[in-house]
Amino acid sequence: MGLIWWILPAVAGVIGLMLLFAGFGKLAQLKPMAGGGRLFFGVGFLGIAGVVAFAGLNLQTYKRLTYERDVANIKFAAVQGAPDTYKVDVTFSDGQKLLEATGAQPILKGNQFEIGAQVIKFQPVANMLGYDSIYRLDYIEGREAKRFSSDAVTDAQTNGIALTQNPGLDVHALAEKEGPRFGIDAQYGSATYQPMGDGFEYNVNITQDALVARPTEATKGLIQKGTYPGFQSTGGSTQ
């Protein structure tokens, strides 16, 4: 779809240039009417080429701003005999898996999980040229959904795992200080959270603005079944 926005202005531009040269040729032959007409249409085609080109660039900007990339796949399995305790299997977009330093599968506690990342977002014109937002996964944690009272903030107990180290130059901190000089629009933390349960699976994506965790269809059924006992999805009963 994006290629047409380059083909159309290119064709219009070629036609416009041909008409311009033809017009100048007619003027050189002392044929002002024929030359003027060709010049008029030549300029018109060049104008159309410019308008279409800039419109195409603008539309591609919108396309880039909605571009999503895979970040990770997350699966949970209950630990027998330990309430609200789950083994978490995280597979990153490059195929690598999350393992603790001992090589064991990580464990999270709670009824929700949250995954967060540091994001550096470029200006729309940079998105247009292919410079998408960049991210670095920061952590994944388990927590209780109702960990704050309605009257006052209570201790928010969480347990989590760092997903990255910070070697060398801290680019995120540098972006905060010098970002505008390099076309950076914003730098911030983005996080998403979802219910955590036995057999739950999520696909995590990142847009130009935020992380998004989407449950699989099977997980949607499990969540609904837990929320509304006896719930059956349109595809049949969930197990």
N, C-alpha and C positions, 0 to 999 in steps of 0.2 A: 504493500500500500504506500510506503514512504517513497519508493522509487519514482512513482508517477509525478511527485512534486518536484523532481529534478528533471525529468524528461520533458514535461510540458513547458517550463520556462526555457529550456535549452532549444526546443523546436521553435518556440515563438521568437527567441533571440536570434537564431540563425535566419529565420524568415525576415525579421526586422533589419538585420545587417545587409542581407541580400537586396532588400528594397532600398536601403539607404545608398548602397553603392550604385545600384541601378539609377537612382534619382540623381546622384552627383554626375553619373555618366550622361544622362539626358541633359542636365544643365550645361555640361561641357560641350554638348552638341547644339547648344542654344535652343533647346526645346523646354522652355520654362513650365508649360502646363503639365507635360508628361513628367518632367523632373520633379516639380512641386508635389504632384500627386503621389509619386513613389516615396518622396521624402516624408510626406504626411503619414502614409500608411506604415512606413518603416519605423518612424518614431512611435506610432501607436502600438506596433507589435513589440517594440522594446519596452514600452511602458507596461504592456500586459505581462511580458516576461518578468519584469521586476516585481509587479504586484503578486503574481503567482508564486514566485520564488520566496518572497517574504511571507506570504500566507502559508506556504509549505513549511518554512522554518518554524513559524509559530505553532502550526499543528504538530510538528514533531516535538516541540517543547512539551505540549500537553501529553503526548505519548510517553515521553521519557519520565515525566512526573508521575505517571501511574505505573511505571515499570516495577515489577516485583521480582525478587530473587529468592531462591531457597536458602534457608539458613541452617535448619536442623530438623531432624525427626526425633520425637521424644516418646518413649513408651514406659509404662509403669507396671510393676508386678508386686502384689502384696507380699509382705514378709510374714510368714505364718507365725501366729502367737504374739504378734506385736501390732496393736491397733494403730491405724493411721500411719503406718510405716511402709515405705515402698522402695523397692529397687528401681533405679531410674536408668534407662538405657538411652543415651543420647548419641545420635549419629549426625555428624556435621555434614555440610554440603559437599565437602571434599572426600567423604567416605570414612574419615577418621572417627573413632569412638571416644567418648569420655570415660576415662578410668582414673581411679584414685592413684596416688603415688605408689601404693602397694600392689597395684594391678587389679584390685577388687572392683566390683561394680558399685558405684556410689549409691547411697541410701539417703532418702529425704523423709522427713516426718511432717505430718499435717494433713489438711484436706484440700489445700491449694498449692500450686507451684507458681513461681514467678521466674521469668528469664529476662535479663536486662542486657543492654548493649550501649556502648558509646557510639554516637553517630556524628559524622561531619557532613553537613549538607551544603552543596554548592549552589551558586546563583543559577536561575533558570537558563540563562544563556549558556552556562557551562554544561547543564544537563542536555541542552540542545546539541552540543558538540560531543556528547557521549560521556561526559564526566558525571557519572551517577554518584549518589550519596554513598559514602563508604562507612563501614561499621566495624566494630570489634566487640564480640560477645564478652560480657563482663562477668556474669554470675548466673547461677540457677539456685533457687532456694525453695524450701518447703515452709509453709506457714499455715496458721489457722485463719479461716475466713472471718470469723467473728472474734477478733483479738482486741477490739477497742470497745469500751462501754459507751453508752449513749450520754453519760454524764461527764466523763473525763477520760483522757487518754490513759490507758494502762500499759503495762509492759508488753511490748510486741515481740514475743519470742519467735525467732526464726532460726532456721539452720540452712546453711548453703554451701556451695562449692564454687570457688573461683574458676572461671573458664579460660583465663588468659593471664599472662605475665606482662610486665611493662618494662622491657629491656630498652636500653639506649635512650634516645631522645623521646620525650613525652609529646607526641604530635598533637594530641587532643588539647593539652595545655597551651601549646604553641598556637593552635588554631584560635583559641580564645583570645590571644593577645594580638596576633598578626593576621587573623583570618581574612578581613576585608581586603587586604592588599593582594590576596591571592584568589579572589573570586569566591570565597567561602561565605555562605549565607548565614549559617548558624552551626553551633556545636552543642550537643546536649546529650542527656541520657534518655533512652527509651526503654520501656519495659511493658510486658504483657503478662497477665496471669489468667489461669483457668483452673477448674476443679482437678484434683488429683485422686485417682482411684485405681483399683485393680483392673488391669486390662485396658486402661485408657491409653490412647495414642493421639499425638498432635503433630501437625506439620507447621513449622514456624517459618514465616517469610518476612522479608523486610521490603517496604516500599521506599519511596524517596523521603518519607517522613517518619515512619514508625515500624516497630516490630508488630507482627500479627501472628497469633497462635490459633490455628483452626483445628478443631477436632475432626477425626475421620467420621464417616457415616456410622460405623459401628459404635464409636465412642459417643456420638450424639444420642444414640439409642440407650446406651448405658446411663448417661447423665439424666435423660428423661425418666428412665425407669427408677433411678434413685430418687428423683424429685417427686415423681408420681408413681407410687408402687402399683405394679400391674400394667404399666404403660406398654403398649405395643406399637412399634413403628409401622409405617405403611408397607414395609417389606416383610412384615411378619414379626414374631415375638423375638425379643433380644434375650440372649443367654447371659 
